[in-house]
């Protein structure tokens, strides 16, 4: 018996002193952030807090997006921006800093990291996710978990699984084929669970292949607990539970935030009907109680070692600035011919600057929704640049942050820029999105800049003014004007230190060393996922299968604006001089032969080591991010694979004019495919080539044999399925169509998953669909909206646009309310909206719809 099993048995023994109804009550939270304490048994409450990039702790236990009810905390760059560092140690430092603040604020579990893939750049929550690549997401997520849990604070790995859009997030059904599911959408979760054993895993809002994630027995019991050996607590996302009894039977332990006991009858009825057992109830409650005991003990052991608050926050503020510097990505830095070949960045010392853009004064440094942090301080470029620049800085906002056009602001900016150029000043223009443009709860409508910002840039260019452009955005923006500006620096969502970091980067105090973690296309329709992303009413078909991001653009040879892994520096690029595969004896060889493996051992099989020689030709220090990609040389048409797949990477700092060897490795999983028929992984026989580069396009079109070597897997590929692979998945070009995906699913007998079913309204129907058909639904929607606004301190008769202007976070709440299924309202209202009342509204709406059809 393991220590964890012994711990559960002891807690179960304590819990037997409680009645069955009392134990059922413990299956849900006491409020938004705490579980029920059991004082008579000495079991404390478990305290949660949002916090992927900083704590959003609310001592009252009430979940509100108003900052005045939230404790101040250090706001670090968001996960998507941190990932641009490709720096595992930085992620561990940030995770540890957040854990330290959690200890200080008596928080036991931080809700993060989010390791879902960026399936499409319009995803509203992309800023919370690391990458479009599962290996990069896994490595960075594991580092963050390590940093947090080593300090005695639990994490909640989320959102399990295939939670890749915000459109109808509580009801949509992600239809994913078996290979894409295992090779992409579960891969980061698997790696982190196997390597780091997070204390909790959060089950997502959406359905997966027809089954709610909270009630998905195959996903939770067989895969998470069985195949991967997860020993922790499975919790629901807040309000995600569809049926509490079914979720319990499927392996979910804790429902958050809980219904105030109003839904306990579901469990009680399921017990009487024999659908679940009392043992399942006890085990779920024991896991929650055991975790509360363990984390409370760990906190008491570590809290005495905490530094004084002012020292702690001062150190974390410095780390936030350093993180923002390391994650900035230099996308362009080319000098016009008339400037004698000197790159525009860094800015010349003593040269005056004309700073344009409202975002320089009110920066966009984090996304909206549940991860929104109340920072202790916030640096801005407008404040930081004059402190560091030994010259004059003039400023004009140029545009409104609410997206409305303002000709007066535009004209003032153009006049200031023209005068600055005449005086020999540099023009720096800050562009990007506003806080309400990137948020949990809804997806971005497009990848374009707000109209007022685009107009300002266009007018500047028409006047012959070529500004240095800084971008504040958590994901892709279209930059059709790239060829007309001399420099482009992506700051991402840089957190509270973003303004200070931007000033340092502009002046060359720090060098931007970040690399992109997603493909920047020329247009959204150039991505294979674009044809089906967030368009369905219920079923969301992942038609592109495993051709996500660069996996598609490199296979289909689609031109892109910036490739995955791309990023420049201020100096000459670090040179990759050669790669060598190593045998067990350490001998370098040109080609490695490996025996084929199959079955469960592929997941944990040994790796093939190799090393790369790197040289920094610059007189000063430089950063290299070495990326290695695997290419099939003779792919089997029955088991197609992307042309290039990231298989390892390393970030290293090099002293001036120095070289080093970088140790990397190839894992078996990169040589394998998921075989649903065999129920496991199988290495694909044949020849492969490892290619190195500074980004995926560089690896694809690199200098040649010195940066590659061959790998041959000896053995046969898995037998071909009975039905052939549709042509699009062998040679993907353009958008996959419905029939391509239908035939792909049919190979595994899953084509029925594409059938739409909205025959009758139910408690799963979003509120917005019921409103047109019943007065009761309209009244309920008005009441729900009024409660949200009143909680925000705004009168209900204020329109949505004005409410969002006053508090940008309300955009997420109002949108989520309209798309929320009725069964979720008892959870968010703590049982104040009875299901019987909601069922009556559904019946009235269904009658109204039937009358209209007649």
Number of C-alpha atoms within 10 A of each C-alpha: 6 7 8 13 11 11 17 22 16 12 21 20 11 15 21 11 12 13 10 15 13 11 19 20 22 27 28 28 25 22 21 24 25 24 25 19 17 14 9 10 12 11 21 20 22 24 24 25 28 22 28 30 29 30 30 30 26 22 17 13 17 14 18 19 25 16 16 10 17 21 16 18 25 29 30 35 32 28 29 30 36 32 27 25 27 29 22 21 16 22 26 22 19 26 31 23 25 28 29 27 21 29 22 18 16 20 26 26 28 30 26 31 27 26 34 32 28 31 29 24 29 25 26 26 29 32 28 28 29 29 30 26 26 23 21 22 30 23 21 29 30 28 23 26 30 24 25 28 22 13 20 25 28 26 29 28 28 23 25 27 24 26 28 24 29 24 24 25 25 26 22 23 27 26 24 24 24 22 16 20 19 20 20 23 27 21 22 25 28 21 21 23 24 17 15 16 22 24 21 25 28 27 29 25 28 30 27 25 22 16 16 26 32 34 25 23 20 15 23 23 18 15 15 23 17 13 14 19 15 22 17 20 23 28 28 29 24 19 22 29 30 24 15 24 23 21 24 26 21 21 25 29 29 26 26 25 28 31 26 19 19 17 21 19 15 13 26 16 13 16 16 10 10 9 13 19 15 14 10 17 21 22 19 25 24 26 23 27 25 23 25 22 17 16 22 22 12 16 20 13 11 14 15 9 9 13 13 9 11 9 11 16 19 12 14 22 23 12 19 24 23 18 26 32 28 26 29 30 26 25 20 22 20 15 16 14 8 7 9 8 10 14 17 21 23 18 18 15 12 11 15 22 24 22 29 27 27 24 27 27 19 18 28 30 29 31 28 24 23 21 24 27 29 23 20 13 14 18 20 22 23 24 14 18 24 16 13 14 20 12 15 13 19 17 20 22 20 29 28 18 23 17 15 12 18 12 13 10 18 23 16 14 23 20 12 18 29 17 13 20 18 8 12 11 21 22 24 22 27 24 26 28 26 26 23 24 23 26 29 29 25 26 20 19 10 13 15 17 19 21 12 21 25 16 16 24 21 16 15 20 15 10 11 12 20 22 25 22 21 23 22 24 27 32 30 21 22 16 17 11 11 14 10 13 19 18 23 22 24 28 32 29 30 33 33 29 27 32 28 24 30 29 23 22 24 22 17 16 13 17 24 29 23 31 28 28 26 27 27 25 24 17 17 20 12 20 27 29 25 21 20 17 21 24 13 14 14 21 22 22 25 26 28 28 23 26 25 24 28 30 24 25 26 21 17 17 14 15 15 18 15 19 23 28 24 24 24 19 21 18 15 12 17 21 16 21 14 17 25 20 24 18 13 8 6 10 9 15 13 13 17 17 12 14 11 20 21 20 14 13 14 21 20 12 12 12 12 17 16 20 17 20 16 21 20 24 19 16 12 12 15 24 20 21 23 23 21 27 23 24 24 22 14 11 19 16 15 17 19 16 22 23 21 24 22 25 22 20 21 15 17 14 12 20 16 14 14 15 17 15 15 16 15 21 17 21 18 25 21 20 27 23 24 23 20 15 12 12 11 17 25 25 25 29 22 20 19 21 17 22 28 31 23 24 23 26 21 17 21 17 11 17 14 12 13 14 20 24 20 20 23 20 19 16 14 14 20 21 11 12 14 8 12 13 21 18 13 16 23 17 14 19 17 15 18 21 13 15 12 17 24 19 17 24 21 15 18 15 11 17 17 12 20 20 9 11 9 10 7 13 18 19 20 15 20 22 23 17 14 27 20 13 21 19 15 17 22 18 12 16 17 14 13 16 19 18 14 18 21 11 12 17 11 16 14 16 11 12 9 16 13 11 20 18 14 12 19 22 25 23 23 20 21 20 18 21 20 19 21 22 24 22 24 23 21 21 27 20 15 20 17 13 18 15 18 9 9 20 16 14 25 26 17 18 25 19 16 16 17 11 10 9 7 5
